[in-house]
Amino acid sequence: GYDWGGRAACIVAALWPERVKGLVSCNGYNIQNIATSTRPAAPEMEYKFWYQYYFHSERGRAGLAANRHPYCKLLWRLWSPNWDFDNATYDRTAKSFENPDFVNVVIHSYRHRYALAPGDPAVANIEARLATRILISVPTVAMDGGGDGVVDENGCMGHERFFTGPYRRQMIPNVGHNLPQEAPAEFSEAILSLVEPTSR
């Protein structure tokens, strides 16, 4: 899993391990810790989250609604500064930004993770379980990009404490935040190492 998909993958692996053969997670243990979201990070990390803080405001909502493509392309460049993606690559993903729910989903997500917006009461019991920092027992490959413009240089170092099953960390030099697209061979190999471990 990668980014928001990585959160979903970690959550399923943590709560329903019987459904998961293995986990490949970019940036390691990727389950939000809303209870600690107001603790400040180092200034070098805080500035990387400028867009999240921007989206906390109504100006940010209006900015994303009016300029979704320029903002998203800028974020891609900031998050993966070594990735020279072309317009066709960007455009394949950018179609999804036209979804009528896109702005509301993005804004709510960045507000919810900082306890600035309520969660869905229908999944409150799941949120409560996740808040305990539930451990992940399935075999895991945690991947970091050495050129990630969002995560600090340590990436998921130290995340092994959240995993009780086989765990391996893999750093891919010069790769940014969008690891699956920037390093598809390495990402695929990590998946295959969990799906077909005896044949590798």
PAKEFI-479464 format. One line per 3 residues: their letters; for each residue x, y, z of N, C-alpha, C, O. Coordinates in nm, 2 decimals. Example, Ala and Ser with C-alpha at 12.3 -4.5 7.8 and 13.67 -1.06 7.14 Angstrom:
! PAKEFI-479464
as) 1.32 -0.57 0.78 1.23 -0.45 0.78 1.32 -0.33 0.78 1.42 -0.33 0.85 ~ 1.28 -0.22 0.71 1.37 -0.11 0.71 1.29 0.00 0.79 1.34 0.11 0.80
! end
This chain:
! PAKEFI-479464
gyd) 0.08 -0.12 0.00 0.00 0.00 0.00 0.09 0.12 0.00 0.20 0.12 0.05 ~ 0.04 0.23 -0.06 0.11 0.35 -0.07 0.01 0.47 -0.03 -0.10 0.47 -0.07 ~ 0.06 0.56 0.05 -0.01 0.68 0.10 -0.14 0.64 0.16 -0.15 0.56 0.25
wgg) -0.25 0.70 0.11 -0.38 0.66 0.17 -0.41 0.51 0.15 -0.48 0.45 0.24 ~ -0.37 0.46 0.04 -0.39 0.31 0.02 -0.31 0.23 0.12 -0.34 0.12 0.16 ~ -0.19 0.29 0.16 -0.11 0.23 0.26 -0.17 0.23 0.40 -0.16 0.13 0.47
raa) -0.25 0.33 0.43 -0.32 0.33 0.55 -0.43 0.22 0.55 -0.44 0.15 0.65 ~ -0.50 0.21 0.44 -0.60 0.11 0.43 -0.54 -0.03 0.44 -0.59 -0.12 0.51 ~ -0.43 -0.05 0.38 -0.36 -0.18 0.38 -0.32 -0.22 0.52 -0.33 -0.33 0.57
civ) -0.26 -0.12 0.59 -0.21 -0.14 0.73 -0.33 -0.17 0.82 -0.32 -0.26 0.91 ~ -0.44 -0.10 0.80 -0.56 -0.12 0.89 -0.62 -0.26 0.87 -0.65 -0.33 0.97 ~ -0.63 -0.30 0.74 -0.68 -0.44 0.72 -0.59 -0.54 0.78 -0.63 -0.64 0.84
aal) -0.46 -0.52 0.76 -0.36 -0.62 0.81 -0.36 -0.62 0.96 -0.35 -0.73 1.02 ~ -0.39 -0.51 1.03 -0.39 -0.50 1.17 -0.52 -0.56 1.23 -0.52 -0.64 1.33 ~ -0.64 -0.53 1.17 -0.77 -0.57 1.22 -0.81 -0.71 1.17 -0.88 -0.78 1.25
wpe) -0.78 -0.74 1.05 -0.83 -0.87 0.99 -0.71 -0.94 0.93 -0.71 -0.97 0.81 ~ -0.61 -0.98 1.01 -0.49 -1.05 0.95 -0.52 -1.18 0.88 -0.45 -1.22 0.79 ~ -0.64 -1.24 0.91 -0.67 -1.37 0.84 -0.70 -1.34 0.70 -0.71 -1.44 0.62
rvk) -0.73 -1.22 0.66 -0.76 -1.19 0.52 -0.63 -1.14 0.44 -0.64 -1.12 0.32 ~ -0.52 -1.14 0.51 -0.40 -1.08 0.44 -0.28 -1.18 0.44 -0.25 -1.23 0.55 ~ -0.23 -1.21 0.33 -0.11 -1.30 0.32 0.02 -1.23 0.36 0.11 -1.29 0.41
glv) 0.02 -1.10 0.32 0.14 -1.02 0.35 0.11 -0.87 0.32 0.01 -0.84 0.26 ~ 0.20 -0.79 0.37 0.18 -0.64 0.36 0.31 -0.58 0.31 0.41 -0.60 0.36 ~ 0.29 -0.50 0.20 0.40 -0.41 0.16 0.35 -0.27 0.18 0.24 -0.23 0.13
scn) 0.42 -0.20 0.27 0.37 -0.07 0.31 0.48 0.04 0.29 0.59 0.03 0.34 ~ 0.45 0.13 0.21 0.54 0.25 0.19 0.53 0.33 0.31 0.42 0.37 0.35 ~ 0.64 0.36 0.38 0.65 0.44 0.50 0.61 0.36 0.62 0.57 0.42 0.72
gyn) 0.61 0.23 0.62 0.59 0.15 0.74 0.46 0.15 0.80 0.36 0.13 0.73 ~ 0.46 0.16 0.93 0.33 0.16 1.01 0.26 0.29 0.98 0.30 0.40 1.02 ~ 0.15 0.28 0.90 0.09 0.39 0.84 -0.06 0.41 0.89 -0.14 0.46 0.82
iqn) -0.08 0.38 1.02 -0.21 0.40 1.08 -0.20 0.53 1.16 -0.12 0.55 1.24 ~ -0.29 0.62 1.12 -0.29 0.75 1.19 -0.31 0.74 1.34 -0.38 0.66 1.39 ~ -0.24 0.83 1.41 -0.25 0.84 1.55 -0.31 0.98 1.58 -0.23 1.08 1.61
iat) -0.44 0.99 1.57 -0.51 1.12 1.59 -0.48 1.18 1.73 -0.48 1.30 1.74 ~ -0.47 1.09 1.83 -0.45 1.14 1.97 -0.33 1.22 1.98 -0.32 1.31 2.07 ~ -0.23 1.19 1.90 -0.10 1.26 1.91 -0.08 1.36 1.80 0.03 1.42 1.78
str) -0.18 1.39 1.72 -0.16 1.47 1.60 -0.14 1.62 1.63 -0.09 1.69 1.54 ~ -0.16 1.66 1.76 -0.13 1.80 1.79 0.01 1.82 1.84 0.05 1.94 1.86 ~ 0.08 1.72 1.86 0.22 1.73 1.90 0.31 1.78 1.79 0.30 1.72 1.68
paa) 0.38 1.89 1.81 0.46 1.94 1.69 0.58 1.85 1.66 0.63 1.78 1.74 ~ 0.61 1.85 1.53 0.73 1.78 1.48 0.84 1.88 1.47 0.82 2.00 1.50 ~ 0.96 1.83 1.43 1.07 1.92 1.41 1.03 2.02 1.30 0.96 1.99 1.21
pem) 1.09 2.14 1.31 1.05 2.24 1.20 1.08 2.19 1.06 1.00 2.23 0.97 ~ 1.18 2.11 1.04 1.21 2.06 0.91 1.10 1.97 0.85 1.08 1.96 0.73 ~ 1.03 1.91 0.95 0.91 1.83 0.90 0.79 1.91 0.89 0.71 1.89 0.80
eyk) 0.77 2.00 0.98 0.65 2.09 0.98 0.63 2.16 0.85 0.52 2.17 0.79 ~ 0.74 2.21 0.79 0.72 2.29 0.67 0.68 2.20 0.55 0.62 2.25 0.46 ~ 0.72 2.07 0.56 0.68 1.98 0.45 0.53 1.95 0.45 0.47 1.91 0.35
fwy) 0.46 1.98 0.57 0.32 1.96 0.58 0.23 2.08 0.55 0.12 2.09 0.59 ~ 0.29 2.18 0.49 0.22 2.31 0.47 0.09 2.29 0.41 -0.01 2.36 0.44 ~ 0.08 2.20 0.31 -0.05 2.18 0.23 -0.16 2.12 0.33 -0.27 2.15 0.31
qyy) -0.12 2.04 0.43 -0.21 1.99 0.52 -0.27 2.10 0.60 -0.39 2.11 0.63 ~ -0.19 2.19 0.65 -0.23 2.30 0.73 -0.32 2.40 0.65 -0.41 2.45 0.70 ~ -0.28 2.42 0.52 -0.36 2.50 0.43 -0.50 2.44 0.42 -0.59 2.52 0.41
fhs) -0.51 2.31 0.40 -0.64 2.25 0.39 -0.72 2.25 0.51 -0.84 2.22 0.51 ~ -0.66 2.29 0.62 -0.74 2.30 0.75 -0.83 2.43 0.74 -0.93 2.44 0.82 ~ -0.80 2.52 0.65 -0.87 2.65 0.64 -0.97 2.64 0.53 -0.96 2.56 0.43
erg) -1.07 2.73 0.53 -1.16 2.75 0.42 -1.10 2.80 0.30 -1.14 2.77 0.19 ~ -0.99 2.88 0.32 -0.91 2.93 0.21 -0.85 2.81 0.13 -0.85 2.80 0.01 ~ -0.80 2.71 0.21 -0.75 2.59 0.15 -0.85 2.51 0.07 -0.82 2.46 -0.04
rag) -0.97 2.50 0.13 -1.08 2.43 0.05 -1.10 2.50 -0.08 -1.11 2.44 -0.18 ~ -1.12 2.63 -0.07 -1.15 2.71 -0.19 -1.03 2.70 -0.29 -1.05 2.69 -0.41 ~ -0.91 2.70 -0.24 -0.79 2.69 -0.33 -0.78 2.56 -0.40 -0.75 2.56 -0.52
laa) -0.81 2.45 -0.33 -0.81 2.32 -0.39 -0.92 2.31 -0.49 -0.90 2.25 -0.60 ~ -1.04 2.36 -0.46 -1.15 2.36 -0.55 -1.12 2.43 -0.68 -1.15 2.39 -0.79 ~ -1.06 2.55 -0.67 -1.03 2.64 -0.78 -0.91 2.59 -0.86 -0.90 2.62 -0.98
nrh) -0.81 2.53 -0.80 -0.68 2.50 -0.86 -0.63 2.36 -0.83 -0.52 2.33 -0.81 ~ -0.73 2.26 -0.84 -0.69 2.13 -0.80 -0.57 2.07 -0.88 -0.48 2.01 -0.83 ~ -0.57 2.10 -1.01 -0.46 2.04 -1.09 -0.33 2.11 -1.07 -0.23 2.04 -1.05
pyc) -0.32 2.24 -1.06 -0.19 2.30 -1.03 -0.14 2.26 -0.89 -0.02 2.24 -0.87 ~ -0.23 2.25 -0.79 -0.19 2.21 -0.66 -0.14 2.07 -0.66 -0.03 2.03 -0.60 ~ -0.22 1.98 -0.72 -0.18 1.84 -0.72 -0.05 1.81 -0.79 0.04 1.73 -0.75
kll) -0.03 1.88 -0.90 0.10 1.87 -0.98 0.22 1.92 -0.90 0.32 1.86 -0.89 ~ 0.19 2.03 -0.83 0.30 2.09 -0.74 0.33 1.99 -0.63 0.45 1.97 -0.60 ~ 0.23 1.93 -0.57 0.26 1.83 -0.46 0.33 1.71 -0.51 0.42 1.66 -0.44
wrl) 0.30 1.66 -0.63 0.37 1.55 -0.69 0.52 1.59 -0.70 0.61 1.51 -0.66 ~ 0.55 1.71 -0.74 0.69 1.75 -0.76 0.76 1.77 -0.63 0.88 1.74 -0.62 ~ 0.69 1.82 -0.53 0.75 1.84 -0.40 0.77 1.71 -0.33 0.88 1.69 -0.26
wsp) 0.68 1.62 -0.34 0.69 1.49 -0.28 0.79 1.40 -0.34 0.85 1.31 -0.27 ~ 0.81 1.41 -0.47 0.91 1.33 -0.54 1.00 1.41 -0.63 0.99 1.41 -0.75 ~ 1.09 1.49 -0.57 1.17 1.58 -0.64 1.26 1.52 -0.74 1.31 1.60 -0.83
nwd) 1.30 1.40 -0.74 1.39 1.34 -0.83 1.31 1.27 -0.95 1.37 1.21 -1.04 ~ 1.18 1.26 -0.94 1.10 1.19 -1.04 1.06 1.29 -1.15 0.99 1.39 -1.13 ~ 1.11 1.26 -1.27 1.08 1.34 -1.39 0.96 1.28 -1.46 0.98 1.23 -1.58
fdn) 0.85 1.29 -1.40 0.73 1.23 -1.47 0.68 1.32 -1.58 0.70 1.44 -1.58 ~ 0.62 1.26 -1.68 0.57 1.34 -1.80 0.42 1.37 -1.77 0.36 1.32 -1.68 ~ 0.37 1.46 -1.86 0.23 1.50 -1.85 0.14 1.38 -1.86 0.03 1.38 -1.80
aty) 0.17 1.29 -1.95 0.08 1.17 -1.97 0.07 1.09 -1.84 -0.04 1.04 -1.81 ~ 0.18 1.07 -1.77 0.18 1.00 -1.64 0.09 1.07 -1.54 0.01 1.01 -1.48 ~ 0.11 1.20 -1.53 0.03 1.28 -1.44 -0.12 1.28 -1.48 -0.20 1.26 -1.39
drt) -0.15 1.30 -1.61 -0.28 1.30 -1.65 -0.36 1.18 -1.63 -0.48 1.18 -1.60 ~ -0.30 1.06 -1.63 -0.37 0.94 -1.60 -0.43 0.94 -1.46 -0.54 0.89 -1.44 ~ -0.36 0.99 -1.36 -0.41 1.01 -1.23 -0.50 1.13 -1.21 -0.60 1.12 -1.14
aks) -0.47 1.23 -1.28 -0.54 1.36 -1.26 -0.69 1.35 -1.30 -0.77 1.43 -1.25 ~ -0.72 1.25 -1.38 -0.87 1.23 -1.41 -0.95 1.21 -1.29 -1.06 1.26 -1.28 ~ -0.89 1.15 -1.19 -0.96 1.12 -1.06 -0.99 1.25 -0.98 -1.08 1.25 -0.90
fen) -0.91 1.35 -1.01 -0.93 1.47 -0.93 -1.06 1.55 -0.98 -1.10 1.64 -0.91 ~ -1.12 1.50 -1.09 -1.24 1.56 -1.13 -1.37 1.50 -1.07 -1.48 1.55 -1.09 ~ -1.34 1.40 -0.99 -1.45 1.34 -0.91 -1.52 1.45 -0.83 -1.45 1.52 -0.76
pdf) -1.65 1.45 -0.83 -1.72 1.56 -0.76 -1.70 1.56 -0.61 -1.72 1.66 -0.54 ~ -1.66 1.44 -0.55 -1.63 1.43 -0.41 -1.49 1.46 -0.37 -1.45 1.46 -0.26 ~ -1.40 1.48 -0.47 -1.26 1.49 -0.45 -1.22 1.59 -0.34 -1.15 1.56 -0.25
vnv) -1.27 1.72 -0.36 -1.23 1.82 -0.27 -1.28 1.79 -0.13 -1.20 1.81 -0.03 ~ -1.40 1.75 -0.11 -1.46 1.72 0.02 -1.38 1.61 0.09 -1.36 1.62 0.21 ~ -1.35 1.51 0.01 -1.28 1.39 0.07 -1.14 1.44 0.12 -1.10 1.40 0.23
vih) -1.07 1.51 0.03 -0.93 1.55 0.07 -0.94 1.64 0.19 -0.86 1.62 0.29 ~ -1.02 1.74 0.19 -1.03 1.84 0.30 -1.07 1.77 0.43 -1.01 1.79 0.54 ~ -1.17 1.68 0.43 -1.21 1.61 0.55 -1.10 1.52 0.60 -1.07 1.51 0.72
syr) -1.03 1.45 0.51 -0.92 1.36 0.56 -0.81 1.44 0.63 -0.77 1.40 0.74 ~ -0.77 1.55 0.57 -0.66 1.63 0.64 -0.71 1.70 0.77 -0.63 1.73 0.85 ~ -0.84 1.73 0.78 -0.89 1.78 0.90 -0.91 1.68 1.01 -0.88 1.70 1.12
hry) -0.96 1.56 0.96 -0.99 1.45 1.06 -0.86 1.40 1.12 -0.86 1.38 1.24 ~ -0.76 1.39 1.05 -0.63 1.33 1.10 -0.57 1.42 1.21 -0.49 1.38 1.29 ~ -0.61 1.55 1.21 -0.57 1.64 1.32 -0.68 1.67 1.42 -0.67 1.77 1.49
ala) -0.78 1.59 1.42 -0.89 1.60 1.51 -0.97 1.73 1.50 -1.02 1.79 1.59 ~ -0.97 1.79 1.37 -1.04 1.91 1.34 -1.17 1.89 1.28 -1.25 1.98 1.25 ~ -1.20 1.76 1.25 -1.33 1.72 1.19 -1.37 1.59 1.25 -1.28 1.51 1.28
pgd) -1.50 1.57 1.27 -1.54 1.44 1.33 -1.53 1.32 1.24 -1.53 1.34 1.12 ~ -1.51 1.21 1.30 -1.51 1.08 1.22 -1.65 1.03 1.20 -1.74 1.09 1.24 ~ -1.66 0.93 1.13 -1.79 0.87 1.10 -1.83 0.78 1.22 -1.76 0.69 1.25
pav) -1.95 0.81 1.28 -1.99 0.73 1.39 -2.01 0.58 1.36 -2.00 0.50 1.45 ~ -2.03 0.55 1.24 -2.06 0.41 1.20 -1.93 0.33 1.22 -1.94 0.21 1.23 ~ -1.81 0.39 1.22 -1.69 0.32 1.23 -1.61 0.36 1.36 -1.49 0.34 1.37
ani) -1.69 0.42 1.46 -1.62 0.46 1.58 -1.55 0.35 1.65 -1.45 0.37 1.72 ~ -1.61 0.23 1.65 -1.55 0.12 1.72 -1.42 0.08 1.65 -1.32 0.04 1.72 ~ -1.41 0.09 1.52 -1.28 0.06 1.45 -1.18 0.17 1.49 -1.06 0.14 1.51
ear) -1.22 0.30 1.49 -1.13 0.41 1.53 -1.08 0.38 1.67 -0.96 0.41 1.69 ~ -1.16 0.34 1.76 -1.12 0.31 1.90 -1.01 0.20 1.90 -0.91 0.21 1.97 ~ -1.03 0.10 1.82 -0.93 -0.01 1.82 -0.80 0.04 1.76 -0.69 0.01 1.81
lat) -0.81 0.12 1.66 -0.69 0.17 1.59 -0.61 0.26 1.68 -0.49 0.27 1.68 ~ -0.68 0.34 1.77 -0.62 0.43 1.86 -0.53 0.36 1.96 -0.45 0.43 2.02 ~ -0.55 0.23 1.98 -0.46 0.16 2.07 -0.33 0.12 2.01 -0.24 0.06 2.08
ril) -0.31 0.17 1.89 -0.18 0.14 1.81 -0.16 -0.01 1.80 -0.06 -0.07 1.83 ~ -0.27 -0.08 1.75 -0.28 -0.22 1.73 -0.16 -0.27 1.65 -0.12 -0.20 1.55 ~ -0.10 -0.38 1.69 0.02 -0.43 1.62 -0.03 -0.51 1.49 -0.14 -0.57 1.49
isv) 0.07 -0.52 1.40 0.04 -0.60 1.28 0.12 -0.73 1.28 0.24 -0.72 1.30 ~ 0.05 -0.84 1.26 0.12 -0.97 1.27 0.15 -1.03 1.14 0.23 -1.13 1.14 ~ 0.11 -0.98 1.03 0.13 -1.05 0.90 0.27 -1.02 0.85 0.33 -0.91 0.89
ptv) 0.33 -1.10 0.77 0.47 -1.07 0.71 0.46 -0.94 0.64 0.37 -0.91 0.56 ~ 0.56 -0.86 0.66 0.56 -0.72 0.61 0.70 -0.68 0.55 0.80 -0.71 0.60 ~ 0.69 -0.61 0.44 0.80 -0.54 0.38 0.76 -0.39 0.39 0.67 -0.34 0.33
amd) 0.84 -0.31 0.46 0.82 -0.17 0.48 0.92 -0.10 0.38 1.04 -0.12 0.39 ~ 0.87 -0.02 0.30 0.96 0.05 0.19 0.96 0.20 0.21 0.86 0.26 0.24 ~ 1.08 0.25 0.19 1.10 0.40 0.20 1.17 0.44 0.07 1.26 0.37 0.02
ggg) 1.14 0.56 0.03 1.22 0.62 -0.08 1.32 0.72 -0.02 1.29 0.80 0.06 ~ 1.44 0.70 -0.06 1.55 0.79 -0.01 1.54 0.93 -0.05 1.61 1.02 0.01 ~ 1.46 0.96 -0.15 1.43 1.10 -0.19 1.29 1.15 -0.16 1.24 1.24 -0.23
dgv) 1.23 1.09 -0.06 1.09 1.13 -0.03 1.08 1.27 0.02 1.15 1.30 0.12 ~ 1.00 1.35 -0.04 0.99 1.49 0.00 0.89 1.52 0.11 0.87 1.63 0.15 ~ 0.82 1.41 0.16 0.73 1.42 0.27 0.78 1.37 0.40 0.77 1.43 0.50
vde) 0.84 1.25 0.39 0.89 1.18 0.51 1.03 1.21 0.53 1.11 1.23 0.44 ~ 1.08 1.22 0.66 1.22 1.25 0.68 1.31 1.14 0.64 1.26 1.03 0.61 ~ 1.44 1.17 0.65 1.54 1.07 0.60 1.54 0.94 0.67 1.59 0.84 0.62
ngc) 1.48 0.93 0.79 1.47 0.81 0.86 1.36 0.72 0.82 1.35 0.60 0.85 ~ 1.26 0.78 0.75 1.15 0.70 0.70 1.08 0.62 0.81 1.04 0.67 0.91 ~ 1.07 0.49 0.78 1.01 0.40 0.88 1.10 0.33 0.97 1.07 0.23 1.03
mgh) 1.22 0.39 0.98 1.32 0.33 1.08 1.26 0.34 1.22 1.21 0.44 1.26 ~ 1.26 0.23 1.29 1.20 0.22 1.42 1.06 0.17 1.42 1.00 0.14 1.53 ~ 1.00 0.15 1.31 0.86 0.11 1.30 0.85 -0.04 1.33 0.74 -0.09 1.35
erf) 0.96 -0.11 1.34 0.95 -0.26 1.36 0.88 -0.29 1.49 0.83 -0.40 1.50 ~ 0.87 -0.20 1.58 0.80 -0.23 1.71 0.65 -0.25 1.69 0.59 -0.30 1.78 ~ 0.60 -0.21 1.58 0.46 -0.22 1.55 0.42 -0.35 1.48 0.31 -0.37 1.45
ftg) 0.53 -0.43 1.45 0.51 -0.56 1.38 0.55 -0.67 1.46 0.66 -0.67 1.51 ~ 0.47 -0.78 1.46 0.51 -0.90 1.54 0.54 -1.01 1.45 0.60 -1.11 1.50 ~ 0.51 -1.01 1.32 0.55 -1.11 1.23 0.68 -1.08 1.16 0.75 -0.98 1.19
pyr) 0.72 -1.16 1.06 0.84 -1.13 0.98 0.83 -0.99 0.93 0.73 -0.95 0.87 ~ 0.94 -0.92 0.94 0.95 -0.78 0.90 1.08 -0.75 0.83 1.19 -0.78 0.88 ~ 1.07 -0.67 0.72 1.19 -0.63 0.65 1.17 -0.49 0.60 1.07 -0.46 0.55
rqm) 1.27 -0.41 0.62 1.27 -0.27 0.58 1.36 -0.26 0.45 1.47 -0.31 0.45 ~ 1.31 -0.19 0.35 1.38 -0.17 0.23 1.38 -0.02 0.19 1.28 0.04 0.18 ~ 1.50 0.04 0.18 1.52 0.18 0.14 1.56 0.18 -0.01 1.66 0.11 -0.05
ipn) 1.49 0.25 -0.09 1.52 0.27 -0.23 1.58 0.41 -0.25 1.51 0.51 -0.24 ~ 1.71 0.42 -0.28 1.78 0.55 -0.29 1.72 0.64 -0.41 1.68 0.59 -0.51 ~ 1.71 0.76 -0.38 1.67 0.87 -0.48 1.52 0.86 -0.52 1.48 0.94 -0.60
vgh) 1.45 0.76 -0.47 1.31 0.75 -0.50 1.22 0.84 -0.40 1.25 0.84 -0.28 ~ 1.12 0.90 -0.46 1.04 0.99 -0.37 0.92 0.92 -0.31 0.92 0.80 -0.28 ~ 0.82 1.00 -0.29 0.70 0.96 -0.21 0.62 0.86 -0.29 0.56 0.77 -0.23
nlp) 0.61 0.87 -0.42 0.53 0.78 -0.50 0.60 0.66 -0.54 0.62 0.63 -0.66 ~ 0.65 0.58 -0.44 0.74 0.47 -0.47 0.68 0.37 -0.57 0.76 0.32 -0.65 ~ 0.56 0.33 -0.56 0.51 0.23 -0.66 0.53 0.27 -0.81 0.56 0.19 -0.89
qea) 0.51 0.40 -0.83 0.52 0.45 -0.97 0.67 0.48 -1.01 0.71 0.46 -1.12 ~ 0.74 0.52 -0.91 0.88 0.56 -0.93 0.98 0.44 -0.94 1.08 0.44 -1.01 ~ 0.94 0.33 -0.86 1.02 0.21 -0.86 0.93 0.09 -0.87 0.93 0.01 -0.77
pae) 0.86 0.07 -0.98 0.77 -0.04 -0.99 0.83 -0.17 -0.98 0.77 -0.27 -0.93 ~ 0.95 -0.19 -1.03 1.01 -0.32 -1.02 1.04 -0.36 -0.88 1.01 -0.48 -0.84 ~ 1.10 -0.27 -0.80 1.13 -0.30 -0.66 1.00 -0.32 -0.58 0.99 -0.41 -0.49
fse) 0.90 -0.24 -0.61 0.77 -0.26 -0.54 0.70 -0.39 -0.57 0.66 -0.46 -0.48 ~ 0.70 -0.43 -0.70 0.65 -0.56 -0.74 0.73 -0.67 -0.68 0.67 -0.77 -0.64 ~ 0.86 -0.66 -0.68 0.94 -0.77 -0.62 0.91 -0.78 -0.47 0.91 -0.90 -0.42
ail) 0.88 -0.68 -0.40 0.85 -0.69 -0.26 0.72 -0.76 -0.24 0.70 -0.85 -0.15 ~ 0.62 -0.73 -0.33 0.49 -0.81 -0.32 0.51 -0.95 -0.35 0.46 -1.04 -0.28 ~ 0.59 -0.98 -0.46 0.61 -1.12 -0.49 0.68 -1.20 -0.39 0.67 -1.32 -0.37
slv) 0.77 -1.13 -0.31 0.85 -1.20 -0.21 0.76 -1.25 -0.10 0.79 -1.34 -0.02 ~ 0.64 -1.19 -0.08 0.54 -1.23 0.02 0.44 -1.33 -0.03 0.40 -1.41 0.04 ~ 0.41 -1.31 -0.16 0.31 -1.40 -0.22 0.36 -1.53 -0.26 0.30 -1.64 -0.24
ept) 0.49 -1.53 -0.31 0.55 -1.66 -0.35 0.69 -1.67 -0.28 0.79 -1.69 -0.35 ~ 0.69 -1.67 -0.15 0.82 -1.67 -0.08 0.91 -1.80 -0.11 1.03 -1.79 -0.10 ~ 0.85 -1.91 -0.13 0.93 -2.03 -0.15 0.99 -2.04 -0.29 1.09 -2.11 -0.31
sr) 0.94 -1.96 -0.39 0.99 -1.97 -0.52 1.09 -1.86 -0.55 1.13 -1.85 -0.67 ~ 1.12 -1.78 -0.46 1.21 -1.67 -0.48 1.35 -1.69 -0.43 1.44 -1.61 -0.44
! end
